[in-house]
Structures are given as C-alpha cells and as structure tokens.
C-alpha cells in the first residue's frame, strides 16, 4: 500500500496485546451505503450511483465470501480545512471466536462510507 507518510494522521487508539505481541487491539467499523466489486487488481468501493469511493486489495482467495468484511482505521487524510476526507484501513473478517478477527486486506475509503462500531476487538 502506497501511503504518503508525511500527510497522514495515524490513529492513536491502536495497540498491541501485552501478552501476545502479534495481536492488535483496535476499534472496528463496517462499510456503509456502498457496493464492493472486482475492479482489475483491486476491488472498487462504489456508491449506489456507481461512483468509485475507495478500493480494497484483498489477500484472500477471490471465491471466498467477501461480504463479511469490517475495517480498522489506521490513518486518516484530512483536507486543508481539517475535515477528514479519506481513511487508510485494514480490512478484517470475523473468526470463529467472538471478538477476534483476521486481516484479509488493506484499502482506502472516503469518510462518508464508513461507520464505526466502537468495539475493542483483537486482530490475530
């Protein structure tokens, strides 16, 4: 993922589990009022008017069910007036254990198409 590090505000509430360093503790959200469909090497995030509002690059097989996704915001890009315009995200999917998710991709989405669920979850 090509991230312009000098202009991104990183999310402060991400942290690693003290006992298991490879487990990330984060707030999770879901995609809102959008469609996710294949678009060449990525998946496009489209509004209902079919305008592209972001993208996802998955690291799972294409034939898997791609509709259980949630996201974790890792950074945000704001406009000059301070309004958040885009989020850099990790795309995650629930595991069989309640409250635990696995990373299945990365992406970028405009702020109007996400809604936070504000639960602390573990990404393993």
Order of alpha helices (4+ residues) and beta strands (2+ residues): beta-beta-beta-beta-beta-beta-beta-beta-beta-beta
